């Protein structure tokens, strides 16, 4: 995989994580039981998995909701 592709994925993951945290009722992104995360050069975004498949972007988001 080219280095720029990994960078693009980590940038997307950081943006998604920030957007998720801004939603009322969301406490935080969470890696969950299977450790969903995106890895980039010297960085990890836990709770957001970004992958490319067949020219499409696949994004998995795991979060902790505030209840009550």
Secondary structure, 3 states (H helix, E strand, C coil): CCHHHHHHHHHHHHHHHHHHHCCCCEEEECCCCCCCEEEECCEEEECEEEEEECCEEEEEECEEECCC
